[in-house]
Amino acid sequence: MRHAVIIFSALALCFGTACSGGFKPEAALSQPAASPTPTPTPTPAPTTTSSPTSSPTAAPTPAPTQTTTLAAGIPAPPSDAQVFAELEHRTGWHVCNSPACSGGSGKGSYWMAQNQTTPSLDGSSMELYNSGEWANALWYQQLGASSGATNFLWDFYFQVDDASSSAAQALEFDSFQSVDGYDYMFGSQCDIAVGKWDVWNEAGGAWEHTSISCGHPEPNVWHHIQWYVQRQTNAKTYTFVTLVVDGTSYSINKTYSARNVGWQDDVGVQYQLDVNASGGGYHEWVDQSVLTIW
């Protein structure tokens, strides 16, 4: 498990054959989990083994009219919300796998490729790959300062391959905001080794398990994730409010303190792939990734 991602508590996730498209529960891996480390300051991407092709960056646009039923615990964004749509298509993704950046061993190889037609939901997904014993690879996108935003709704789909069932230690999904030097890391992860969703305690520098189960995600199936998080301006705290997994809503309501790290104002998202002791490589695809803030 890498730096700052959420360790969710355990509300029972919908698993098994009765839950179409849901994560398949599996026994926790016998290997010990790698120690998580604090989220590092984003740094320019090192040279990787792949040169992804990407489309031009789109500017944030007004929130579209809500046309579908919102999951329980997810509010309707106001009309003046900023929407960063199709994050998987944007230029400017950075990547790192050093222990100081993403935790892990720094071993193996990793790459990203955009504009993948298969698999995809809309004809163009982003593909991520990582390999190496206890290796973590982190991809992050910085979207610019939005210091007035206190509500964050991140909505995306992901899919993993068959190899992930034996090679994946954890899948990390983070959004973040820095304001006046304080880092609000809205980090989360499907902690496959433990079998729980986790959330990130920024001031404590640690993952915390939730009661929500998360075994190996079923491969070759699109999984839909929605995260709603709030920031409390005066208290310099942030609250994980609601997690929605494949249409099932879970109330989290865990609040943590931000940490003064001296960063400039910014907002962004991160995806990280963690490999277990097997060192085997696996792929993750991301599609229809949208961050809405207000």
C-alpha positions in Angstrom: 0.0 0.0 0.0 1.4 3.3 -0.9 1.6 6.7 0.8 -1.8 8.4 1.4 -4.9 6.5 0.4 -8.0 5.7 2.4 -8.5 2.6 4.4 -12.2 2.2 4.7 -14.1 0.7 7.7 -16.3 -2.3 7.2 -19.8 -2.0 6.1 -20.4 -5.2 4.1 -19.9 -4.6 0.4 -22.1 -6.4 -2.1 -20.0 -9.4 -3.1 -20.5 -12.7 -4.9 -22.7 -13.9 -7.7 -25.7 -12.2 -6.3 -24.1 -8.8 -6.9 -23.6 -8.4 -10.6 -20.5 -6.3 -11.3 -19.5 -6.2 -7.7 -16.1 -7.0 -6.2 -15.4 -10.6 -5.6 -14.4 -11.3 -2.0 -11.2 -13.3 -1.7 -9.0 -14.3 1.2 -6.4 -11.8 2.3 -2.9 -12.4 0.9 -0.6 -14.3 3.3 2.3 -11.9 2.5 2.7 -9.0 5.0 1.6 -5.6 3.7 4.2 -3.1 2.9 4.3 -0.2 5.3 2.4 2.9 4.0 4.3 6.2 4.0 3.0 9.8 3.9 2.0 11.3 0.6 4.9 13.1 -1.0 5.1 16.4 -2.7 4.2 15.8 -6.4 7.3 15.9 -8.6 7.9 15.9 -12.4 7.4 12.5 -14.0 10.5 10.4 -14.6 11.1 8.8 -18.0 9.0 5.7 -18.3 8.9 2.8 -20.7 5.9 4.2 -22.6 5.1 7.5 -24.3 1.3 7.9 -23.9 -0.7 9.7 -26.4 -3.2 12.2 -24.9 -5.7 14.7 -26.1 -5.7 18.4 -25.2 -6.5 19.5 -21.6 -10.1 20.7 -21.2 -10.9 23.7 -19.0 -13.3 23.2 -16.1 -16.9 23.8 -17.2 -20.1 24.5 -15.4 -21.8 21.5 -13.8 -24.2 19.8 -16.2 -27.8 19.3 -15.3 -28.2 16.1 -13.2 -30.1 13.6 -15.3 -29.7 10.5 -13.2 -30.8 9.5 -9.7 -28.1 10.4 -7.2 -26.9 7.6 -4.9 -27.8 8.0 -1.2 -25.4 10.4 0.5 -24.3 12.1 -2.7 -25.6 15.7 -3.1 -26.5 17.3 -6.4 -23.7 19.8 -7.3 -24.9 23.4 -7.7 -25.1 24.9 -11.2 -21.9 27.0 -10.6 -19.8 24.0 -9.6 -16.5 23.4 -11.5 -16.4 20.1 -13.4 -13.1 18.6 -14.5 -14.4 16.0 -17.0 -12.6 13.2 -18.8 -9.5 13.3 -16.6 -8.2 10.2 -18.3 -7.8 12.3 -21.5 -5.9 15.2 -20.0 -2.3 16.0 -20.7 0.1 16.6 -17.8 -0.1 13.3 -15.9 3.0 12.7 -13.8 4.2 9.3 -12.6 6.7 8.1 -10.0 7.6 4.8 -8.2 10.4 5.8 -5.9 10.0 4.9 -2.2 10.0 8.6 -1.3 7.1 9.3 -3.6 4.8 6.4 -3.6 6.2 4.1 -0.9 7.1 0.6 -1.9 10.4 -0.9 -3.1 11.0 1.2 -6.3 11.5 -2.1 -8.2 10.0 -3.2 -11.5 8.6 -1.3 -14.5 5.5 0.9 -15.0 3.9 2.8 -17.7 0.7 4.7 -18.8 -1.1 4.7 -22.2 -4.0 6.9 -23.0 -6.7 6.7 -25.7 -7.2 2.9 -25.4 -10.2 1.6 -27.3 -10.3 -1.8 -25.6 -11.5 -2.0 -22.9 -13.4 1.3 -22.7 -16.8 2.7 -22.0 -16.7 5.6 -24.5 -14.0 4.5 -26.9 -11.0 5.9 -25.1 -9.7 4.8 -21.7 -6.4 5.3 -19.8 -4.3 2.2 -19.2 -1.9 1.8 -16.3 0.6 -0.9 -15.7 3.0 -1.8 -12.8 5.2 -4.7 -11.8 7.9 -5.5 -9.3 8.1 -7.1 -5.9 6.4 -4.8 -3.4 6.5 -2.0 -6.0 4.1 0.9 -6.1 3.5 3.3 -9.0 1.7 6.6 -8.6 0.1 8.6 -11.4 -1.2 12.1 -10.5 -2.9 15.0 -12.2 -2.7 18.6 -10.9 -5.7 20.8 -11.9 -4.7 24.2 -10.4 -5.7 26.3 -7.4 -9.4 26.2 -6.3 -9.0 27.3 -2.7 -12.6 28.2 -2.2 -13.9 24.7 -2.9 -15.1 22.7 0.1 -17.1 19.9 -1.6 -15.5 17.3 -3.7 -17.3 14.6 -5.8 -15.1 12.2 -7.7 -16.8 9.8 -10.1 -14.9 7.3 -12.2 -14.9 3.7 -13.6 -12.0 1.3 -13.4 -11.2 -2.2 -14.6 -8.4 -4.7 -13.8 -7.1 -7.7 -15.7 -6.8 -11.3 -14.6 -3.2 -10.9 -13.4 -4.4 -8.5 -10.7 -6.0 -11.4 -8.8 -2.6 -12.8 -7.9 -0.4 -9.7 -8.2 -2.3 -6.7 -6.7 -1.6 -5.7 -3.1 -3.8 -2.5 -3.1 -5.5 -0.2 -5.6 -5.3 3.5 -4.5 -7.7 6.2 -5.5 -7.0 9.8 -4.2 -8.2 13.3 -4.7 -6.5 16.1 -2.9 -6.5 19.9 -2.2 -3.8 22.1 -0.8 -4.8 25.5 0.7 -2.5 28.0 2.4 0.1 25.4 2.7 -2.2 22.7 4.3 -2.5 19.4 2.6 -6.0 17.8 2.5 -5.4 14.3 1.2 -8.7 12.6 0.4 -6.9 9.3 0.0 -8.6 5.9 -0.3 -7.6 2.4 -1.3 -9.0 -1.0 -1.8 -6.7 -2.8 0.6 -6.8 -6.2 -1.1 -4.3 -7.7 1.3 -6.4 -6.8 4.3 -9.8 -7.1 2.6 -11.0 -3.7 3.5 -11.4 -0.2 2.1 -9.1 2.3 3.7 -9.1 6.0 4.2 -6.1 8.3 4.8 -5.4 10.2 8.0 -3.2 13.0 6.8 -2.1 14.5 10.2 -1.5 11.0 11.5 0.3 9.9 8.4 -1.4 6.5 8.3 -4.1 4.4 6.6 -7.2 3.6 8.7 -9.4 0.6 7.9 -13.1 1.1 7.5 -15.6 -1.7 8.0 -16.3 -1.9 4.2 -15.1 -5.1 2.6 -12.9 -5.0 -0.5 -11.4 -8.2 -1.8 -9.9 -8.7 -5.3 -12.1 -6.6 -7.7 -13.6 -8.9 -10.3 -11.4 -8.7 -13.4 -12.5 -7.7 -16.9 -15.6 -5.9 -15.4 -16.0 -2.1 -15.1 -16.4 -1.0 -11.5 -18.0 2.4 -10.7 -16.6 4.4 -7.8 -18.0 7.7 -6.4 -16.4 9.6 -3.5 -17.9 12.6 -1.8 -15.7 14.4 0.6 -16.0 17.8 2.4 -13.4 20.2 3.8 -14.0 22.3 6.9 -12.2 25.6 6.4 -11.9 27.0 9.9 -11.0 23.7 11.6 -8.6 22.7 8.8 -10.2 19.3 8.7 -11.7 17.1 6.1 -14.5 14.5 6.2 -14.9 11.3 4.1 -18.7 11.5 3.8 -19.9 8.9 1.3 -18.4 6.1 -0.8 -20.5 4.5 -3.6 -19.2 1.2 -5.1 -21.0 -0.2 -8.1 -24.2 1.6 -7.1 -24.2 0.6 -3.4 -23.8 3.6 -1.0 -21.8 3.5 2.3 -21.8 6.2 4.9 -18.2 6.8 6.1 -18.3 10.1 8.1 -14.7 10.0 9.2 -13.0 13.3 9.9 -9.2 14.0 9.9 -6.9 17.0 10.3 -5.0 18.5 7.5 -1.2 19.0 7.7 0.9 22.1 7.0 3.4 21.0 4.3 3.9 24.4 2.7 2.5 23.4 -0.7 1.0 26.0 -3.1 -2.7 26.0 -3.6 -3.8 23.1 -5.9 -6.5 20.4 -6.5 -5.9 17.1 -8.2 -6.4 13.3 -8.4 -4.2 10.3 -8.2 -4.2 6.6 -9.1 -1.8 4.1 -7.7 -1.1 0.4 -8.3 0.6 -1.6 -5.6 2.2 -5.0 -6.3 2.5 -7.8 -3.7 5.5 -10.1 -3.0 4.9 -12.0 -6.2 6.3 -9.1 -8.2 3.9 -9.9 -11.0 2.7 -7.2 -13.3 -1.0 -6.2 -13.8 -3.1 -3.6 -15.6 -5.8 -1.1 -14.6 -7.9 0.9 -17.0 -9.7 4.1 -16.0 -12.6 5.7 -17.9 -15.1 8.5 -17.5 -13.2 10.1 -14.6 -14.9 13.4 -13.4 -14.0 15.6 -10.5 -16.7 18.1 -9.5 -15.9 20.8 -6.9 -17.9 23.6 -5.3 
